[in-house]
């Protein structure tokens, strides 16, 4: 026969085994999650390095353009553009001065011809009923008629 002490030990063993297996299961799931995160991190690092390279190339291009801007200008096109601007904006180039004072009021012109009369519009709405007037003069007494 199995004693109570053996039963307790057996129960403790299985309980401990259950706890260990549960913890192992959690560890395996966490390990999978860590692998996924690690993969995503690697992808982001690669994307970051690509973008960093592109950024460096663009910055170098900007620096080259800044250094060679004078050499890259086509002087004949620049002259044509300047001539076009000067012709179109003659008298409008340069800083503008302050606004002048207001001039005097001019004379009134002749009155123009009167236009033709317009059409007559529809009748308006009827107004509200007025107050009751005073009682009129009493009339003459009439003849008496007898019926037979």
C-alpha positions as CSV (number, residue, x, y, z in Angstrom):
1,X,0.0,0.0,0.0
2,X,1.0,3.6,-0.7
3,X,1.5,5.7,2.3
4,X,0.2,9.3,2.7
5,X,3.7,10.5,2.7
6,X,4.4,8.9,-0.7
7,X,1.2,10.3,-2.1
8,X,2.2,13.9,-1.0
9,X,5.7,13.3,-2.6
10,X,4.1,12.0,-5.8
11,X,1.7,14.9,-5.9
12,X,4.5,17.4,-5.3
13,X,6.5,15.8,-8.1
14,X,3.7,16.0,-10.6
15,X,2.9,19.5,-9.6
16,X,6.5,20.5,-9.9
17,X,6.7,18.8,-13.3
18,X,3.6,20.6,-14.4
19,X,5.1,24.0,-13.3
20,X,8.3,23.2,-15.1
21,X,6.5,22.2,-18.3
22,X,4.3,25.4,-18.2
23,X,7.4,27.5,-17.7
24,X,9.2,25.8,-20.6
25,X,6.1,26.3,-22.8
26,X,6.2,30.1,-22.0
27,X,9.9,30.2,-22.6
28,X,9.5,28.6,-26.1
29,X,6.8,31.1,-27.0
30,X,8.9,34.0,-25.8
31,X,11.8,32.6,-27.8
32,X,9.7,32.6,-30.9
33,X,8.6,36.1,-30.2
34,X,12.2,37.2,-29.7
35,X,13.1,35.6,-33.1
36,X,10.3,37.5,-34.8
37,X,11.4,40.8,-33.1
38,X,15.0,40.1,-34.0
39,X,14.1,39.5,-37.7
40,X,12.1,42.7,-37.8
41,X,14.9,44.6,-36.1
42,X,17.4,43.3,-38.7
43,X,15.0,44.4,-41.5
44,X,14.7,47.9,-40.0
45,X,18.5,48.1,-39.6
46,X,19.0,47.3,-43.3
47,X,16.3,49.8,-44.3
48,X,18.0,52.4,-42.1
49,X,21.4,51.8,-43.6
50,X,19.9,52.1,-47.2
51,X,18.3,55.4,-46.3
52,X,21.4,56.6,-44.7
53,X,23.4,55.8,-47.9
54,X,20.8,57.6,-50.0
55,X,20.9,60.6,-47.7
56,X,24.7,60.8,-47.9
57,X,24.6,60.6,-51.7
58,X,22.0,63.4,-51.8
59,X,24.1,65.6,-49.5
60,X,27.1,65.1,-51.7
61,X,25.1,66.0,-54.7
62,X,23.9,69.2,-53.0
63,X,27.5,70.1,-52.1
64,X,28.6,69.5,-55.7
65,X,25.8,71.7,-57.0
66,X,26.7,74.4,-54.5
67,X,30.4,74.3,-55.6
68,X,29.8,74.2,-59.3
69,X,26.8,76.5,-59.6
70,X,28.8,79.2,-61.3
71,X,30.3,76.8,-63.8
72,X,26.9,75.2,-64.6
73,X,25.1,78.5,-65.5
74,X,24.5,78.9,-69.2
75,X,25.4,82.6,-69.7
76,X,23.6,83.0,-73.0
77,X,20.3,81.7,-71.5
78,X,20.8,84.0,-68.5
79,X,21.3,87.0,-70.8
80,X,18.1,86.1,-72.8
81,X,16.2,85.8,-69.5
82,X,17.5,89.1,-68.2
83,X,16.6,90.9,-71.4
84,X,13.1,89.4,-71.4
85,X,12.5,90.5,-67.8
86,X,13.8,94.0,-68.5
87,X,11.6,94.5,-71.5
88,X,8.4,93.2,-69.8
89,X,8.9,95.0,-66.5
90,X,10.2,98.3,-67.8
91,X,9.6,101.0,-65.2
92,X,8.6,98.4,-62.6
93,X,12.1,97.3,-61.5
94,X,13.8,98.6,-58.4
95,X,12.3,99.7,-55.1
96,X,9.1,101.5,-55.0
97,X,8.7,104.8,-53.2
98,X,6.0,105.8,-50.7
99,X,2.4,106.3,-51.9
100,X,1.7,109.9,-52.9
101,X,-0.9,112.3,-51.5
102,X,-4.5,112.1,-52.6
103,X,-5.4,114.5,-55.5
104,X,-8.1,117.1,-55.5
105,X,-11.7,116.1,-56.3
106,X,-12.5,116.5,-60.0
107,X,-15.5,118.2,-61.6
108,X,-18.8,116.5,-61.8
109,X,-19.7,115.2,-65.3
110,X,-22.9,115.7,-67.3
111,X,-25.9,113.7,-66.3
112,X,-26.5,110.8,-68.6
113,X,-29.7,109.9,-70.5
114,X,-32.6,108.5,-68.5
115,X,-33.4,104.9,-69.2
116,X,-36.8,103.5,-70.3
117,X,-39.4,103.1,-67.5
118,X,-39.6,99.6,-66.1
119,X,-42.7,97.3,-66.0
120,X,-45.4,97.8,-63.4
121,X,-45.0,95.3,-60.6
122,X,-47.8,93.1,-59.0
123,X,-50.2,94.6,-56.5
124,X,-49.1,94.5,-52.9
125,X,-50.7,92.6,-50.1
126,X,-54.0,94.0,-48.6
127,X,-53.4,95.9,-45.3
128,X,-54.9,95.2,-41.9
129,X,-58.5,96.2,-41.1
130,X,-58.7,99.8,-39.6
131,X,-60.3,100.9,-36.4
132,X,-64.1,101.2,-36.1
133,X,-65.3,104.7,-36.9
134,X,-67.8,107.0,-35.0
135,X,-71.5,106.4,-35.2
136,X,-73.1,108.3,-38.1
137,X,-76.0,110.9,-38.0
138,X,-79.5,109.5,-37.2
139,X,-81.7,109.4,-40.2
140,X,-85.3,110.7,-40.6
141,X,-88.2,108.8,-39.2
142,X,-90.0,106.7,-41.8
143,X,-93.7,106.2,-42.5
144,X,-95.7,103.7,-40.5
145,X,-97.2,100.9,-42.5
146,X,-100.1,98.9,-41.2
147,X,-100.8,95.4,-42.4
148,X,-104.3,94.1,-42.7
